Amino acid sequence: MGESFLADASATATTVTLTDVSTIEIKRDQFYNLSVKHPRLVFNIFNINFQRLRNSNDAALKEAHEREAKLEKLVNERTKELFETMEVLRFTNNELSVTRDNLIETQKFRQQFLANMSHEIRTPMNAIVGLTNLLIKSPLNEQQEKYLNVIKKSGANLLVIINDILDLAKIESGKMELESVPFPLIATAHNTQTILSLKAEEKGIKMHAEIAPDVPEYVLGDETRITQ
């Protein structure tokens, strides 16, 4: 027989026979009279319910301990993963710092190199242009004057190109500004032909250029870029 107590101080009793299982409710007065006449029975009822309560509590505690152990294991695993991730991030940050420092050092070296190269190239180019201007002012035949004008123009164009190459701001930004100023288009075309024809003559190649009559003598644009 198993018994349990209800909140209103009454009790229930479950009877089991070979052919039937039934539950009966025992009222408070009946239970009181029963306890007077059969104290041992009442003690057994309390003892059975206490055992049930203790077993239920033990099961709940066991389940709680198992859940706590699983949770603790999960927390430990996540903590380990977090520390490993932090180590990877710390290592990556160190690598990025080294890479950044190397990049800054490389940029400084490049700027210094270009500054030195700029000075080394401009110095002889200025001498060439200056001496060419002096020669143009001296007595010359027509062919010599033609060649010197080509040298002068080529030197001026080369200086512009050098300035563009050595201009870090233009190189890094990917921008190349074009001028828009009046210049003699036909004369520029002839000068360019002369520059190329000199190289062609060395290889035994003849060059011939024709300019349409409706081409204007002066236009707005960037003479250096067109010559390039």
Disulfide bonds with the S-S distance in Angstrom:
none
